[in-house]
Amino acid sequence: MNNGWGEVQQQFQDMGDNVLEDHIPKIGMEFETEVEAYDFYMKYAKGRYSRKFRIVKFVEEHNHDLCDPEKSYMFRCFRQMSNIQQTQVDVAQSCGLAPKKIIDVMAKEAGGIQHLGFTHIDLKNYLRTKRTLEIKQGDSGGVLQYLQRMISEDPHFYYAIQLDEEDLITNIFWTDGRMIQDFGHFGDVVCFDTTYRKHRDGRPIALFVGVNHHKQTTVFGVALLYDETIETFEWFFDAFEDAMMGKRPKTILTDQDQAMSAALASKWSSTYHRLCVWHIFQNAAIHLSNVFASFKNTFAADFSRCVYDFEEESEFIDTWNEMLENYNLQDNQWLKRMFSLREKWALVYGRNTFCADMVSTQRSECMNAVVKHYVNYKNNIVEVFHHFQRLIDDRREKESAEDFKNAQSSPVMTFPLEILKHAAAVYTHKIFALFSEELRKTIESKIEAVGSLNSQRWTKHAKGETSRVCDVGVVTVDEKIRKKQRYKELCNSFMRVAIKAAGSEDSYTYALDCLLKMENNVDRMIGKANNVTIEAKDGDVAVDDETNESQIKGLKPKGRVTYHSCKRPKNALEQAISRKRKPKPKATKSGSQHASSMQESEETTLINDDYWNVT
């Protein structure tokens, strides 16, 4: 090959071309890119007086038919991704787009793939090279790089990591300044859930979520956990409390996980722990499947009454014992265990505790359904962080849309009452609708205790002032009893007045005016208890106190998890229902009735946990 090139050089010299010595190719010359080498070659070829190309050698065996012009873009010399195009690909990939969709969008924008400048193969090669660099960096390096970048963008960003004996990362928790601020405003009631784990490593994604003043689900903190032991949950609760500057939620709703309950009792003993009513019904359908099948809707209705209906503890206990006797369940071990935990799930024990109109972890379940649209089994740990940030950004955009709607419009009032005008000016649209419904039921003498609306957290200006995160406790048992008695007496008095005042228009107007004045006076007496402010600490970014990033050796492997879809794993009830629906070789009449009852219970009772109507 070198000899052939030497012949070409000699032919140029023989033709008398005056080519500068620096422009003559020499063995050992180096170029930064292929483009520079090609340009040098072209300059040398044209480095003559005539400034024209001349054929100096022809090998017929190497000749071939010319390519069609519409296919010329496939030549390697015409295919190269620019830096701008690489940036566009990175942005599209961070939004979860597949390579096929990425190149389709870019080709459409360019007027066709022939005008794009690269092909599917070039895109795959670029993504493969990018993944190779990420693999060399490692999962732990990628995670730490992401966390450090978030710190540079948000000075209040907080994260904590936990290492095992081999200095491998086991658990990671993170939250940002906006989440910390939201917890200061709406962190009185939270739901905690760890059911979602649909990504490549199969780690549980733990979420602390709550509800904002628009009754939208808001996220307070996220964690990737290695396991679900007591020690892991205790570390998680400590990290969350440290991030929130010492504040704990007043009420927390969880499922019946024993390790989670033990960790809560150890770390947050002052927080009122409620069990998810939805999970209670799910477990009841599993442990009492024969009872549901034999008595169909009667037992489901009686069990539901014990969960929801009663105002007095004595009424609940009497009805519970009556249910056990009617269905011969006095010796049922699961019911005995549930009765020992009755204060955590029976609403008769939670009437005086603010739960933001939530009686189950349905908020977490809904968030799991949302998460699966952003995170799937193909994502590695680093991609989970990036895609979860997309989820957070989308949730905040929806909150901003509601803020704009409330600022630019007014709700429709069903009655032209002064109290409704005042409520429309104070409450958000969602809460105003709930208040209007409560007022209507009050006028109709249908009073229900669905939670206090006399709170700053439900108003349009719930986030108007900065909130300081502070520690709060729960009232004592004696105070609960006194408060319950006061509430009962007030309800009876208001009901008598409402019945009498509804008799004429004058008495009706007078009663409403007095009610509004009385409400204002009560507000001045009790103050705005929830008007707290956040005192954010500049630079309050920390890793776990005992953790040094320099000692981290990597991410503790949990094993690759293979999934065939992005659907949430079925719980025990759903698996039981699926098994019941499978045809059996010898189906008995009782077995058919049992399956039918299970399905009907799921649709009419177990899943119908509408937190808007807690009756």
Buried (B, 14 or more C-beta within 10 A) or exposed (E): EEEEEEEEBEEBEEEEEEBEEEEEEEEEEEEEEEEEBEEBEEEBBBBBEEEEEEEBEEEEEEEEEEEEEEEEBEEEEEBEBEEEBBEBBBEBBEEBBEBEEBBBEBBEEEEEBBEBBBBBEBBEEBBEEBEEEBEEBBBBBBBBEBBEEBBEEEEBBBBBBBBEEEBBBBBBBBBBBBBBBBBBBBBBBBBBBBBBBBBBBBBBBBBBBBBBBBBBBBBBBBBBBBBBBBEBBBBBBBBBBBBBBEBBBBBBBBBBBEBBBBBBEEBBEEBBBBBBBBBBBBBBBBBBBEBBBBBBBEBBEBBBBBBBBBBEBEBBBEBBEEBBEEBEBEEBEEBEEBBEBBBBBBBBBBBBBBBBBBBBBBBBBEBBEBBBEBBBBEBBBBBBBBBBBBBBEEBBEEBEEBBEEBEEEEBEEEEEBEBBEEBBEBBBBBBBBBBBBBBEEBBEEEBEEBBEBEBBBBBBEBBEEEBBBBEBEBEEEEEBEEEBEEBEEEBEEBBEBBEEBBEEEEEBEEBBEEBBEEEEEEEEEEEEEBBBBBEBEEEBBEBBEEBEEEEBEBBBEBEEEEBEEBEBEEBEBEEBBEEBEEEEEEEEEEEEEBBEBBEBBBEEBBEEBEBEEBE
